[in-house]
């Protein structure tokens, strides 16, 4: 699973802000938690899309827990 499958979650037309957040996530410039926090901001209908994308990119992700990516982000600061 990965980004190719995650792209199948995206609608034909995506709000530009959400598209930018997706690009940042795809480039691994933001964490999964940050992606889920910001992706849906312009359109609450995107909440389910965000979950779909994360399911493909990081299937073991559990919101609200300290995932390894979050711990790595703390180590970089």
C-alpha positions as CSV (number, residue, x, y, z in Angstrom):
1,X,0.0,0.0,0.0
2,X,1.1,3.5,-0.5
3,X,0.7,6.8,-2.3
4,X,-0.5,5.4,-5.5
5,X,-3.4,3.6,-3.7
6,X,-4.0,6.8,-1.6
7,X,-4.5,8.9,-4.7
8,X,-7.5,6.7,-5.5
9,X,-9.2,8.3,-2.5
10,X,-9.0,11.8,-4.0
11,X,-11.8,13.3,-5.9
12,X,-11.3,14.7,-9.4
13,X,-11.3,18.2,-8.1
14,X,-9.7,18.9,-4.7
15,X,-9.6,22.3,-2.9
16,X,-6.2,23.9,-3.5
17,X,-5.4,24.1,0.3
18,X,-6.1,20.4,0.7
19,X,-4.1,19.6,-2.4
20,X,-1.1,21.5,-0.9
21,X,-1.5,19.6,2.4
22,X,-1.6,16.3,0.5
23,X,1.6,17.2,-1.4
24,X,3.3,18.0,1.8
25,X,2.3,14.7,3.3
26,X,3.3,12.8,0.1
27,X,6.7,14.5,0.4
28,X,6.9,13.5,4.1
29,X,7.3,17.1,5.1
30,X,4.4,16.8,7.6
31,X,3.4,14.0,9.9
32,X,0.3,11.8,9.6
33,X,-1.2,13.7,12.6
34,X,-0.6,17.0,10.9
35,X,-2.0,15.8,7.7
36,X,-5.2,14.7,9.4
37,X,-5.4,17.9,11.3
38,X,-5.1,20.2,8.2
39,X,-6.3,18.3,5.2
40,X,-10.0,18.7,5.9
41,X,-10.0,22.3,6.9
42,X,-11.6,23.9,3.8
43,X,-14.2,21.1,3.5
44,X,-15.4,18.8,6.4
45,X,-16.4,16.3,3.7
46,X,-12.7,15.7,3.4
47,X,-12.5,14.1,6.8
48,X,-13.3,10.7,5.4
49,X,-10.9,11.3,2.5
50,X,-8.1,12.0,4.9
51,X,-8.8,8.7,6.8
52,X,-8.9,6.8,3.4
53,X,-5.5,8.3,2.4
54,X,-3.9,7.5,5.8
55,X,-5.3,3.9,5.6
56,X,-3.3,3.4,2.4
57,X,-0.1,5.3,3.4
58,X,0.2,4.2,7.0
59,X,-2.3,1.4,7.7
60,X,-1.2,0.9,11.4
61,X,-1.7,4.5,12.3
62,X,-3.9,5.0,15.4
63,X,-5.0,8.7,15.9
64,X,-4.3,10.1,19.3
65,X,-1.3,7.9,20.1
66,X,2.4,8.7,20.0
67,X,3.4,7.1,16.7
68,X,7.1,6.6,15.8
69,X,6.8,9.5,13.3
70,X,5.7,11.9,16.1
71,X,8.5,10.8,18.4
72,X,10.9,11.3,15.5
73,X,9.5,14.8,15.0
74,X,10.1,15.6,18.6
75,X,13.7,14.4,18.3
76,X,14.3,16.7,15.4
77,X,13.1,19.8,17.3
